[in-house]
Amino acid sequence: MSAKGGHDRSFQKRMEIAILASRGVKPAEIVKAVGCTFDMAIRWSDRSEEVMQTGSVQSKRKGKVGPKPIFATPSAKKKLYRQLKGSTQKKLAKRLTVSPKVSPQNQIQVL
């Protein structure tokens, strides 16, 4: 990634930013000292207290990356899969007694 941003920032730079920010160094000075973008200096300066408490610069804000599960349990997922297996949108709509077509009044799909 480029020097102006990206995902390959080293943990060392993040830690340096957090340490300097905890000492009261301004973000513009951190940019010159560490060699990072201003946005990165602001982001990790704001997180400096959290970093100093946990001792880790890994972001805890992301949570689970990727598609989120929509079922509470694997068994619920399997049950729905069994119900829908071999089904089509028209069959499902008929079973749920709804129309799979677009509603002409508001142009949204009912199913």
N, C-alpha and C positions, 0 to 999 in steps of 0.2 A: 504494500500500500504506500501511498505517497506520504510525504512529510506533513501534509496539511490535514490528514485525518485517516481513519481506517481502524481496523480491528487488530492490528499487529503491534499495538503499543505495549511496551514492556512493563512488567509490574514494577521494575526499578524506577521508571519515570513517574509512574503513578505515586509510588511511595515518596519519591523526592518532592513531588508537588505537595503532597499531604503534609510532609514534615515542614517544608518552607511555609505553607499556609498556616500551620499551627503556631509558627513563630511570628506570624503577623506580616509576612512578606506579601506585597501586593501582586495580583495576577500578572500585570505587565512586567514586573521584575522577574517573576517566575518564568515567563516565556523566554526572556533573555538568558536566564541562568540554566534552565533545563533544555531549552531548544524544542519546545512543543508549541502547539497552536494556542491562541488565546482562549478558544472554546474549551480545550482540554484543561487548561489552567483553571478556568472558572469552575468547570464541572468537578474536578478533583479537589479544588480548594473548598467548595461547598461540602464535600464529603469528608474533609480532613478529620473532623471530630469522630465520625464513625470509624474511619480507618485507624485512628490512634487508639480507640477503645478496643476494636477487634484484632488489630495487628495484621489485618488482611486487606489487600486492595482488590480482591475479587468482588465484583458488583453483586450485591444481594437483591438488587431491584428487578432483575430479569425474571426470576421465578423459573417456571418450566418453559424452556424455549421450544417452539414448534407447535404443532396442532394440540389444542387442549382437549382432554377427554370430555365427552359430554354425558357419560354414563357413570353412575356412582360406583358400580361394581362390574367386574368382568362378566358375571352371570347375567346381568341386565343387558349387556352388550350382546352376548351370545343369544339371549332370548329374542331380541329385536332382529338379529341377523337371521335366525331361523324363521321368523315371521315374514321377513322381506325376501328371503331366498326364492328366486324364480319369479318374483313379482315384477310387474311393470308399473309405471306411474298411473296408467289408466286403471289397472286392477286395484291398486292401492286406493285411488280416488273413489272407485266404486264401493270398496269395502268401508271406507270412511264416510261415504255418502256426501262427497263434495265433488266439485267439477275441476278437472285438471286444466281447463281452458282459462284464458285470460278474461277477467271481468271487463266488459266494455265501458262501464261507468268510471272506473278509477284506474284502469289500465294496470292493475296489479294481478299477479298470478295467485289464484286461490290456493293452490297446492304447491 
